[in-house]
Amino acid sequence: MPFRVAFCLTAAFLVLGCGAVASAQESIEGRVVNRLTGATIPNVAISLQGPFRVPVLVEGRAEPLAPTVKTTSDGQGHFQFANLNAGNYRLTGQLAGFIHTPFHGRSGRPIELLEVTTKQQIKDALIKLTPSSVITGQVLDETGAPVPNAMVSLIEPVCLIPSHLLLSKEGPRASTDASGSYRLVGFPGGVYSLRIVPPAALSSPSEQPGLAYGTTFYRSDTAATGRETFRIGTAEARTIDIQLHRIPVAQIRGRLVGPAGQRMGQRSITLEPTNPTSHGPLGTVTANRSDGSFEISAVPPGSYRIVATVFFGEERMVAQQPIEVQGNMDGVEIQIG
């Protein structure tokens, strides 16, 4: 009898062991290479997310929950993930100087996943990383002096209707240092423009009444409809200097008015031109106080809408108000809710 018990236990252990091995036979291994040169790339942070039940994910939509495991490519660019389950996986690589997530991605774009079938051992997975394009330069005032703390943003025009630029998508951005220098990295080649928002100290009229530095676009265009673009190649490094010029600007002062008895929590305010060809918000929000009062400086004359987003507890409310700016404005009220 003891012999029979021992035999049964041993047999059960062998069956369970074989089952464990069978469930861990799936694996993925491969290399990381430079998309342009084909050279292998070491020290890449690699993420494997899954398994998913669906064969594709849709960019811009909430992704199903799935675990993520990580590894790093070795000196020859090789990587491996073992002990996987069958299913569909998202495989990505990240390294400074290369593009991680495509800047040109559009909402609704499908992301194809890597399928791993039962007992499959993928040996030739290939991650191709594209070297980033780079833009560096200086932001100068109208006297040629460097402007520190200016915010430089790369913007990509989005053509929703042929020959009409209706919206723009913001890419990398950087603040200028003490020498007025900036550096933008992490985007592919393509057609772009630049938006420069001067620091608050330069956004209010000082020496000359009604003149200050306003939001400026590529080639020193300060018009709200400025949309001149440039093309940069993949992995290209380019220097673009921008000189700011003082222009007639106005200041808007007002207050957010919420429902009676409700305390306003986190809030944001933007000034957006009503002209659909503009490259995004203009002006500089120089005050956004807890009592609801706000100030927007360096606003060129034009037609705009003020967009206010306010949280009351966990409830989020958004209000928009059209406004025509020809000079300084006080007492603007925006009703929330």
Helices and strands as residue ranges (DSSP letters): H 2-23, E 26-34, E 45-52, E 56-58, E 68-72, E 78-84, E 87-94, E 110-112, E 114-116, E 121-129, E 133-140, E 151-161, E 164-175, E 181-187, E 190-197, G 200-202, E 211-213, E 216-217, E 230-232, E 237-239, E 242-243, E 246-248, E 250-257, E 267-273, E 284-288, E 293-299, E 302-312, E 315-325, E 329-335
